[in-house]
């Protein structure tokens, strides 16, 4: 366990060095979040139909999404892992007395968390002090806040576990680009990153919510905004835990299969 903690710590400290990139990311994410809120506001003001989320809840959803973007977006992938497989450096990794899956998992966790630490607080502070109706609101109550933190961690781990499958797929393909593009596109839509899932037709939404992608950002952000409450919270959290176990188990099995017979393409 100590060696994996060391991997996590080293990667986390390494990620904290990119402060200029973090400042650029803060400006970009805040601007994008504001533009997205203004776009939705135009639809709300048109008022020809009822909307599945209160505007204040939607605003909180968008700000939290931007603040914790690095935890949930699948395009935050480590090129070093892909390169190590393509250029043959994976041979050095396999010689180490460690579990390859566990090492990559904690590295990915640390990489995402370091970005979130640098970017989240400034966005949250600014979003909390801007005028209504664009302001970020606190959770509806203390219990919702606790469940938000719990499901935030679970969703973050589900994202990492899913991205591990994208990394592992490189063992079975010549280039990871095709898998990356498809995976990113699928997750962006099905997780509520493009359009929050409540805005989809009920029958489609109910199907989407059973998929692992809905257990990523969809659950914690909707709990924070108050769109998911009561007994539904326990159901969604249980589904997150279910998909985390399934994705990790699948990733470990595929890693074991891939490393039994590795063909080094370069090096």
N, C-alpha and C positions, 0 to 999 in steps of 0.2 A: 504493500500500500504506500509506503514512504516514497518509492520511486515514482509512482504516478502523481503523488502530491508535488513532488519536485518538478515533474514535467509541467503540471498545471501552473505552478508558481513561476517557473521560468518563462513560459509562454505568456502568462498574464503580464509580467513585468515588461517583457519584450513588446507587447501590444500597447502598453501605456506610453511608449516613447514617441508615438506618432501623434503629437499634439497639434501640429499644423493641419494634418489630415482631419483630425477631430473637429477643429474649428471650421474648416470648410464643410464638413459633414453637418455640423450644427446649423450653419447658415442655410444649407441646401434643404435639410429636413424641415426646418421651421418655415421656410418659404413655401415648400411643397405642401406642408400641412395647412398653412393659411389659404393657399389657393384651392385646396380640396374642400375646405370648409366653406369658402365663398361660393364654390360651384354648387355644393349641396344647398346652401342658403337660397340660391336662386330658384332651385326646385321647390323648396319649402314655401317660399314667398308666393310662388305661382298658385299653390293651394288648391289645385283642381281635384286632389285626391288625398286620402289619409296616408300617413307614412308609418312604417312599423316601428320606428324609433323616434323618441322626442329629440328635438334639435339639440338640446343641451347634452343629452346622452350621446348623440352622434359626435358632437364636438369633443367630448371627453375621450371617446373611442379613437378619434383621429389623432389627438395630441399624444395619448399613451402609445399609440401605434408608432408615431414618429420618434418618441423618446426612447422606445425599446426596439427600434428597427433592427439593430444588429443581432438581437436575440432570436428574431423570428424570420428574417429574410433568408431564403435558401441561396441567394446569390452571394452571400458572405461565405464563400468557400476558400479553403487554403490551397493556393496553387502549388505550394511546396509538396503537398501530399501527392497531387496528380503528377508532378514532375518526377518525384522519387520513383514512381511506378514506371513512367515512360522512359526515363533515362538510365534505369538500372540500379539507382541508389537504394532501392528497396532491399537489395541483397544485404546491405549493412544493417538495416532495421531488423531483418530476420535473424541476424547473428546475435542480436542482443537478448539477454535472458529476461524478456518481457513479453507480455501479451500484446500483439500488434493492435488489435481492436481497442483494447483498453487505453493504450497510449494515444492513439489517434482520437479517441473519444474525449479524453481529458484535455488534449491540445485544442480540439475544436471548442470545447466548453470555455477554456481560458481565452481563446482568441475572440470569441463573441462577447464574453463578459467584459474584457478590457475595453472594447469599443463602446459598450453600453455605459460603463462607468464614466468615460470621458464625455459622452454626448448627452446622456439622459438628463442630468441635473440642470444644466443651463436651459434646455428646452422646457422642462417642467416648471422652472421658476418663471420664465418669461410667459409661458402659457397661463400661469396662475394669476398674473397681475395685469394682463391685457383686459380691455373693457368687455362687458357683456355685449352681445351674446356669444362672443368668441372665446370666452374664458374657460379654462380647465377647472372642473368642479371636483370636490372630494367625493369618495364613495358615499353611497346613501347611508351607510352605518358602519360601525366598527367591524361587525361580523363580515360584511361584504369586503371590507379592506383586507381582513385576514385571509379570506378565501381567494381574493385576487392574488395575494402573494404566493399562496400555495399553488394555485393553478398557473401562475406565471412561471414558477420553477418547473412544473410538470410540462407545460407547453414548450419551454426552452429546451428541456431534455428530449422531448419528442422531435423537435426540429433537428437537434444534433444527431439523434438516432437515425432519422431519415437521411440526413446528409451523409452519414456513414455508409449507407447503401449506395449513394452516388459515388463516393470514393472507391468502394469495393468493386463497383461495376467496371472500373478501369482495368482490373485484372483480366476481364473477359472481353475487352474491346481494344482495338488499336488506338483509338482516340476517344477521350472522355467528352468531347465537345457536344456530340449529339445527345447523350444522356443528360448532360448538364442543362442544355437548352430546354429539353422536354420536361425535366424535373422542375426547373424554375418556373416555367410557364404553367404547369399543372398546379403547383403549390400556390402561386400568386392568385389564381382564380378561386380554387377550391377552399382556401384558408380564410378568405374574406379580406385579403390584402388590397384587392382592386375595388370590390364592392362588398360592404358588410353583408354577411349571409342573411340577416333578417329582410333585406330588400329583395331577395329572390322569391319566386312563387313558392307557396307553402309546400307543395309536394316535392319540388326540387330541393328546397332547403332541408326538408326532413331527411332526404337521402344523403345530401352532402354532409349533414351533421354526424352521420355514422362513420364517415371516412376519417382516416388519421389526420388529414389536413385540417379539419375543423377543430382538432384537439391542440392545434398550435396557438396562434394568436387569437382566434375567434373566441375561445372560452374565457381567458382572463380579461380581455378587453371588454367583453359584454358583461361580465360580472362587475367590473369596475364601474361601468356606465349605468348599471342597474337594469340592463336588458335581460339578464339571467338572474333569477332570485329564487329563494325558497328551496324546495326539494330538487328543483332542476340543477342546482349547483352540485349536489352530491352525485347526481347521475352523470353530469359532464365531467366531473373530476375522476369518477370511476372509469369513464371511457378513456380519458387521458392516460390513466395508469395502465389500462388494458393495452392500448396501442404502444405505449412505451415498452412494455414487456415483449410484445410481439415484434416490434422493430429491432430491439436489441437482440432478441433471440435469433431472428432471421439474419441480422448482421454478423453475429458470431458464427453461425453455421456457414454462411457464405465465405467468411474470412478463412475459416478452417479448411473449406474445400479449395479455395483459391491458393492458399499457401502450401498445400500438399504437393502441388506440381507447378512451380512458378517458372515461366519462360521469360528471362530477362531480355528486354528489347534493345537495351543500349548499355552504356557504361563502359 
